[in-house]
Amino acid sequence: MLRSPDRRQRASEELAKTTIDWQFLDAVDGKLLEFPIPEYDAKKVEKLLGFGLMPGEIGAFLSHKKAWQACVDQNKTTLIFEDDFILFPQFEKTIDYLLNEYTQWNLVRLQALEDSPFIVIKEVGDWVIAENQIDALGCTAYLVKPAAAQRLIDGARFIYEPIDHYIEHKGVHGLSFLAVRPYPSDISQTPTTVYRPDRAPTRGWKKMCRSVHRWMDRTFSPHPWFPR
């Protein structure tokens, strides 16, 4: 975000370790959003999550949509980073392999917040290209092709889940999200700019109603809620 010059500086220093051609994309600042937001389906979010998305979460989703559009407009396979990434030594070698050797993918996850069991698709020395078996969470670093970026845009006409859930939501956009394991990138210890207040667990009648809404949505909605 434009109001975060310190984060831009850290990102610049991290990318300076590589020969990657990169540029900043000004993020959508959740603090500056004016409600109602056309893409944001507030009623659906409240029913299915039990709480609304924070402005920062909505801003993050819109920022990724902006990056996907840039990928489409430039018609180039694109690395997308959030601003709190760190790169491991094997990062650039991994990207080179995905661009020039093994290209049978739509999106490739290069970082995750949670571990996940996975199925190995291809072994490459001391790392593998894999398919995670559960949502690994996080969107700090990933690689996307223009055709896949367009499908992500098309599937995101309505926002009703956080960006890291949506990007794994194959039921909406139809894309398989592969992963490099171990991941060649990680999240830094920089405090998040997506503020989430402590949310008390949903219990009792409210939780029962939420479960019913989720079942109905997964069964009947053309845009079903995650998880599948």
C-alpha atoms as one frame of an Amber mdcrd trajectory, in Angstrom:
protein
   0.000   0.000   0.000   1.112   3.548  -0.638   0.980   4.296   3.089   3.501
   1.524   3.867   6.913   2.747   2.595   8.743   0.568   5.122   7.108  -2.575
   3.720   7.955  -1.462   0.183  11.567  -1.032   1.211  11.739  -4.521   2.704
  10.123  -6.016  -0.415  12.609  -4.162  -2.623  15.538  -5.494  -0.621  14.215
  -9.051  -0.838  13.645  -8.901  -4.605  17.065  -7.318  -5.131  18.486 -10.754
  -4.264  17.069 -12.023  -7.588  17.270 -11.160 -11.288  13.470 -11.118 -11.554
  11.895  -8.225 -13.473   9.409  -6.820 -10.972   7.320  -3.769 -10.182   5.053
  -2.553  -7.404   1.303  -2.680  -7.831  -0.468  -0.228  -5.543  -2.748  -2.293
  -3.316  -6.365  -1.498  -2.529  -6.340   0.026   0.946  -9.139  -1.464   3.007
  -9.165   1.590   5.271 -10.156   3.767   2.314 -12.981   1.578   0.997 -16.440
   3.089   0.842 -19.338   0.787   1.642 -21.361  -0.760   0.147 -18.831  -2.430
  -2.156 -20.522  -3.832  -5.307 -18.554  -7.117  -5.327 -18.945  -7.796  -1.616
 -21.910 -10.040  -0.764 -22.282  -8.985   2.880 -25.456 -10.982   3.558 -23.956
 -14.224   2.296 -20.781 -13.704   4.305 -22.722 -13.097   7.518 -24.820 -16.220
   6.992 -21.970 -18.550   6.089 -19.156 -17.262   8.296 -21.128 -15.818  11.180
 -19.275 -12.486  10.820 -18.354 -10.066   8.071 -15.015  -9.739   6.339 -12.819
  -6.948   7.651 -12.096  -3.998   5.331  -8.493  -5.205   5.131  -9.617  -8.653
   3.978 -11.801  -7.112   1.281  -8.960  -4.818   0.249  -6.613  -7.802   0.010
  -9.070  -9.647  -2.256  -9.485  -6.605  -4.515  -5.702  -6.166  -4.625  -5.223
  -9.708  -5.908  -7.943  -9.129  -8.519  -5.978  -6.074  -9.615  -2.841  -8.201
  -9.933  -4.706 -10.853 -11.952  -5.922  -8.149 -14.313  -2.357  -6.922 -14.775
  -1.324 -10.501 -15.621  -4.073 -10.692 -18.252  -3.382  -7.241 -19.691   0.338
  -7.950 -20.077  -0.304 -11.540 -21.206   2.630 -12.773 -19.140   2.981 -15.541
 -16.604   3.198 -13.548 -13.405   4.613 -13.906  -9.913   2.308 -12.323  -7.351
   3.650 -11.391  -3.922   2.030  -9.833  -0.942   4.363  -7.394   0.787   5.491
  -9.573   3.688   7.413 -12.304   1.881  10.889 -13.704   2.246  12.683 -15.767
  -0.394  14.770 -18.865   0.190  17.940 -19.573  -1.847  16.208 -22.048  -4.172
  13.469 -19.582  -5.157  14.744 -18.313  -8.487  15.901 -21.763  -9.606  12.395
 -23.050  -8.827  10.732 -20.323 -10.892  13.055 -20.989 -13.825  12.123 -24.666
 -13.751   8.389 -23.901 -13.691   8.690 -21.488 -16.592  10.961 -23.557 -18.812
  10.919 -27.224 -17.815   7.642 -28.255 -16.202   4.808 -26.059 -17.480   1.749
 -28.265 -16.924   0.067 -26.049 -14.350  -2.343 -23.128 -13.984  -1.292 -21.763
 -10.615   1.568 -22.783  -8.347   1.622 -22.064  -4.629   5.051 -20.943  -3.415
   4.134 -20.344   0.238   1.583 -21.526   2.783   0.510 -20.684   6.309  -0.510
 -24.232   7.206   1.048 -27.589   6.477  -0.940 -30.002   4.338  -0.675 -33.612
   3.276   0.101 -33.735  -0.431   0.354 -35.965  -3.475   3.616 -35.783  -5.410
   3.101 -34.865  -9.063   6.768 -34.654 -10.053  10.062 -35.038  -8.195  12.730
 -32.455  -8.956  15.897 -33.168  -7.004  15.355 -32.278  -3.362  11.930 -30.706
  -3.923   8.682 -31.755  -5.556   5.738 -30.347  -7.457   2.712 -31.496  -5.543
  -1.024 -31.192  -5.040  -2.026 -30.246  -1.502  -4.909 -32.256  -0.089  -6.344
 -29.464   2.071  -6.422 -25.689   1.865  -2.951 -24.623   2.983  -3.995 -20.972
   3.494  -2.078 -17.843   2.592  -1.438 -15.939  -0.646   1.968 -14.453   0.071
   3.577 -15.860  -3.102   2.235 -17.726  -6.124   2.736 -18.049  -9.875  -0.182
 -17.681 -12.297  -0.659 -17.877 -16.066  -2.797 -15.301 -17.922  -5.581 -17.741
 -18.824  -5.817 -18.842 -15.199  -5.800 -15.226 -14.023  -8.779 -14.517 -16.266
 -10.681 -17.459 -14.812  -9.951 -16.195 -11.317 -11.328 -12.800 -12.306 -14.425
 -14.350 -13.852 -15.084 -16.430 -10.741 -14.645 -13.487  -8.382 -17.593 -11.382
  -9.492 -18.813 -11.686  -5.913 -16.660 -11.676  -2.782 -17.902 -13.848   0.058
 -14.751 -15.478   1.433 -11.134 -14.418   2.125  -8.762 -14.418  -0.828  -6.741
 -17.427   0.325  -9.910 -19.527   0.544 -11.120 -18.363  -2.859  -7.902 -19.133
  -4.665  -8.197 -22.777  -3.541 -11.930 -22.853  -4.355 -11.869 -25.107  -7.414
 -15.645 -25.434  -7.349 -15.950 -21.813  -8.507 -13.050 -21.199 -10.895 -12.251
 -24.812 -11.881  -8.478 -24.415 -11.494  -6.135 -26.866  -9.802  -3.611 -25.124
  -7.581  -0.307 -27.026  -7.465   2.446 -26.356  -4.946   6.210 -26.552  -4.656
   7.209 -28.528  -1.559   9.148 -27.504   0.415   8.010 -23.982  -0.318  10.698
 -21.655  -1.717   9.125 -18.642  -0.025   7.627 -17.846   3.349   5.882 -15.083
   5.237   8.072 -12.709   7.219   7.449 -11.735  10.818   6.217  -8.293   9.746
   2.891  -7.536  11.457  -0.096  -7.975   9.144  -1.995  -5.003   7.751  -5.161
  -7.123   7.490  -6.575  -6.452  10.922  -8.843  -9.094  12.404 -10.313  -8.534
  15.859 -10.630 -11.523  18.154 -13.750 -13.408  17.134 -15.565 -15.474  19.695
 -16.453 -19.011  18.542 -19.955 -19.367  17.128 -22.041 -21.587  19.390 -25.563
 -22.785  20.059 -28.502 -21.762  17.875 -26.397 -19.383  15.805 -23.956 -22.164
  14.946 -26.826 -24.485  14.001 -28.291 -21.844  11.703 -24.897 -21.273  10.136
 -24.516 -24.998   9.430 -27.921 -25.091   7.737 -27.053 -22.066   5.586 -23.754
 -23.666   4.565 -25.423 -26.919   3.562 -28.076 -25.120   1.547 -25.467 -22.964
  -0.145 -23.204 -25.877  -1.075 -26.218 -27.817  -2.362 -28.132 -25.190  -4.310
 -25.975 -22.124  -4.958 -24.216 -21.642  -8.338 -21.430 -20.006  -6.291 -21.102
 -22.360  -3.307 -19.208 -21.467  -0.193 -15.784 -22.913   0.549 -14.933 -25.605
   1.555 -16.221 -27.876  -1.189
